[in-house]
């Protein structure tokens, strides 16, 4: 890092980083859970899991929206010495920092299958779907303001990878062409050659 610069990670990429592992671990746990009859039976387990999926997706998608919006409104322009972190590095850092939590959540989802088949896995998958929805919402904020939102990497370490956590004092902005991720945190598609 150069004079006075900060390492910056995309807010939407950090939010989206947990979506795929939670989704796939949830799907695997739900699939394995269906094989076990459980205490309640498969039908009740799957119905309860479907309800939990919808509730989890809605709660995760909507929680802390006010804080994200307020941080986006008060964001300042990134300096020329700030270093923009690649999307792949941000995703890898988040997943590495949360690997034990992901493993524990997966084991808990598998364990609940003996009581309520598939419910724990569908709850986990719902959390992943909620993160995708939240990242898409952040992408709409970014498109509306024609900026990309960034957060300091050192604040993410202090807040365990939460871009709206207490350790985060504010966001930085760049133009929409900066970095290698599109608004919402997805991989940026290469422009078509003419």
C-alpha positions as CSV (number, residue, x, y, z in Angstrom):
1,X,0.0,0.0,0.0
2,X,1.3,3.5,-0.9
3,X,1.3,6.7,1.2
4,X,-1.8,7.1,3.2
5,X,-3.7,4.5,1.2
6,X,-6.2,1.9,2.5
7,X,-7.0,-1.5,1.3
8,X,-10.7,-1.5,0.2
9,X,-13.1,-4.4,-0.4
10,X,-16.4,-4.2,-2.2
11,X,-19.4,-4.1,0.1
12,X,-21.6,-6.2,-2.2
13,X,-18.9,-8.8,-2.7
14,X,-18.4,-9.2,1.1
15,X,-22.2,-9.7,1.5
16,X,-22.4,-12.1,-1.4
17,X,-19.3,-14.1,-0.3
18,X,-21.3,-16.2,2.1
19,X,-24.3,-16.8,-0.2
20,X,-22.9,-19.8,-2.2
21,X,-21.4,-21.8,0.7
22,X,-24.6,-21.4,2.8
23,X,-26.8,-22.3,-0.2
24,X,-24.9,-25.4,-1.2
25,X,-24.3,-26.6,2.4
26,X,-28.0,-26.1,3.0
27,X,-29.0,-28.0,-0.1
28,X,-26.7,-30.9,0.8
29,X,-27.9,-31.0,4.4
30,X,-31.6,-30.9,3.3
31,X,-31.0,-33.6,0.7
32,X,-29.3,-35.8,3.4
33,X,-32.1,-34.9,5.9
34,X,-34.8,-36.2,3.6
35,X,-33.2,-39.7,3.8
36,X,-33.8,-39.8,7.6
37,X,-37.5,-40.2,8.7
38,X,-36.9,-38.1,11.8
39,X,-39.3,-37.6,14.7
40,X,-41.8,-35.6,12.8
41,X,-41.7,-37.4,9.5
42,X,-40.5,-36.2,6.1
43,X,-43.6,-34.3,5.0
44,X,-43.8,-32.2,8.2
45,X,-40.0,-31.7,8.1
46,X,-40.0,-30.5,4.5
47,X,-43.0,-28.2,5.0
48,X,-41.4,-26.7,8.2
49,X,-38.1,-26.4,6.2
50,X,-39.9,-24.5,3.4
51,X,-41.4,-22.1,5.9
52,X,-38.0,-21.6,7.5
53,X,-36.4,-21.1,4.1
54,X,-38.8,-18.2,3.3
55,X,-38.5,-16.6,6.7
56,X,-34.7,-16.8,6.7
57,X,-34.4,-15.4,3.2
58,X,-36.6,-12.5,4.1
59,X,-34.9,-11.7,7.4
60,X,-31.4,-11.9,6.0
61,X,-32.3,-9.9,3.0
62,X,-33.9,-7.0,5.0
63,X,-31.8,-6.9,8.2
64,X,-29.6,-3.8,8.6
65,X,-30.8,-2.2,5.3
66,X,-31.1,1.2,7.1
67,X,-27.5,1.0,8.2
68,X,-26.3,0.1,4.7
69,X,-28.4,3.0,3.2
70,X,-27.1,5.5,5.8
71,X,-23.5,4.4,5.2
72,X,-24.0,4.7,1.4
73,X,-25.4,8.2,1.8
74,X,-22.5,9.4,3.9
75,X,-19.8,7.6,1.8
76,X,-16.8,9.6,0.7
77,X,-14.8,9.3,-2.5
78,X,-11.9,6.9,-2.4
79,X,-8.4,8.4,-2.6
80,X,-6.0,7.8,-5.4
81,X,-3.7,5.9,-3.0
82,X,-6.4,3.5,-1.9
83,X,-5.9,-0.1,-3.1
84,X,-9.0,-1.9,-4.5
85,X,-9.1,-5.5,-3.5
86,X,-9.9,-8.1,-6.2
87,X,-13.2,-9.9,-6.0
88,X,-11.6,-13.3,-5.7
89,X,-9.4,-12.1,-2.8
90,X,-12.4,-10.7,-0.9
91,X,-14.4,-13.9,-1.3
92,X,-11.5,-16.1,-0.3
93,X,-10.7,-14.0,2.8
94,X,-14.4,-14.0,3.9
95,X,-14.7,-17.8,3.4
96,X,-11.4,-18.5,5.1
97,X,-12.4,-16.4,8.1
98,X,-15.8,-18.1,8.4
99,X,-14.9,-21.7,7.5
100,X,-15.4,-23.0,11.1
101,X,-18.8,-21.3,11.4
102,X,-19.9,-22.7,8.1
103,X,-18.8,-26.2,9.2
104,X,-20.6,-25.9,12.5
105,X,-23.8,-24.6,10.7
106,X,-23.6,-27.6,8.3
107,X,-23.2,-30.1,11.1
108,X,-26.1,-28.5,13.1
109,X,-28.3,-28.7,10.0
110,X,-27.4,-32.4,9.5
111,X,-28.1,-33.1,13.2
112,X,-31.5,-31.5,13.1
113,X,-32.6,-34.0,10.4
114,X,-33.0,-36.6,13.1
115,X,-35.7,-34.5,14.7
116,X,-37.2,-32.5,11.7
117,X,-35.9,-33.9,8.4
118,X,-34.6,-31.3,5.9
119,X,-35.6,-28.3,8.0
120,X,-32.1,-27.3,9.1
121,X,-30.7,-27.6,5.6
122,X,-33.5,-25.5,4.2
123,X,-32.9,-22.8,6.9
124,X,-29.3,-22.7,5.9
125,X,-30.1,-22.5,2.2
126,X,-32.6,-19.7,3.0
127,X,-29.8,-17.7,4.7
128,X,-27.7,-18.1,1.5
129,X,-30.6,-16.9,-0.7
130,X,-31.1,-13.9,1.6
131,X,-27.5,-12.9,1.2
132,X,-27.9,-13.1,-2.6
133,X,-31.0,-10.9,-2.4
134,X,-29.2,-8.4,-0.1
135,X,-26.3,-8.2,-2.5
136,X,-28.7,-7.6,-5.4
137,X,-30.4,-4.8,-3.4
138,X,-26.9,-3.2,-2.8
139,X,-26.3,-3.4,-6.5
140,X,-29.5,-1.5,-7.2
141,X,-28.3,1.2,-4.7
142,X,-25.0,1.4,-6.5
143,X,-26.7,1.6,-10.0
144,X,-29.1,4.3,-8.8
145,X,-26.2,6.5,-7.5
146,X,-23.8,5.4,-10.3
147,X,-21.1,4.5,-7.7
148,X,-19.5,1.3,-6.3
149,X,-19.4,1.0,-2.5
150,X,-16.2,0.0,-0.8
151,X,-15.2,-0.7,2.9
152,X,-11.8,-0.7,4.5
153,X,-10.3,-4.2,4.8
154,X,-8.9,-3.5,8.3
155,X,-12.5,-2.7,9.5
156,X,-13.7,-6.0,8.1
157,X,-11.1,-7.9,10.1
158,X,-12.1,-6.1,13.3
159,X,-15.8,-6.8,12.6
160,X,-15.5,-10.4,11.5
161,X,-16.3,-9.7,7.9
162,X,-19.5,-7.7,8.4
163,X,-19.7,-4.6,6.1
164,X,-22.5,-3.1,8.3
165,X,-20.9,-4.0,11.7
166,X,-19.9,-1.6,14.5
167,X,-16.3,-1.6,13.4
168,X,-17.2,0.0,10.0
169,X,-17.2,3.8,10.3
170,X,-18.2,4.5,6.7
171,X,-17.9,3.5,3.1
172,X,-15.8,4.8,0.2
173,X,-17.0,5.2,-3.4
174,X,-15.6,4.8,-6.8
175,X,-17.0,5.0,-10.3
176,X,-18.9,2.0,-11.6
177,X,-16.0,0.9,-13.8
178,X,-13.6,0.4,-10.9
179,X,-12.6,-3.1,-9.8
180,X,-13.4,-6.5,-11.2
181,X,-17.0,-6.9,-9.9
182,X,-20.2,-5.5,-11.3
183,X,-22.8,-3.7,-9.1
184,X,-24.2,-6.3,-6.7
185,X,-20.9,-8.1,-6.4
186,X,-21.2,-10.5,-9.3
187,X,-18.2,-11.1,-11.6
188,X,-17.9,-8.4,-14.2
189,X,-18.7,-9.8,-17.7
190,X,-16.1,-9.0,-20.3
191,X,-17.5,-6.6,-23.0
192,X,-18.4,-8.3,-26.3
193,X,-15.9,-7.8,-29.1
194,X,-17.3,-6.1,-32.2
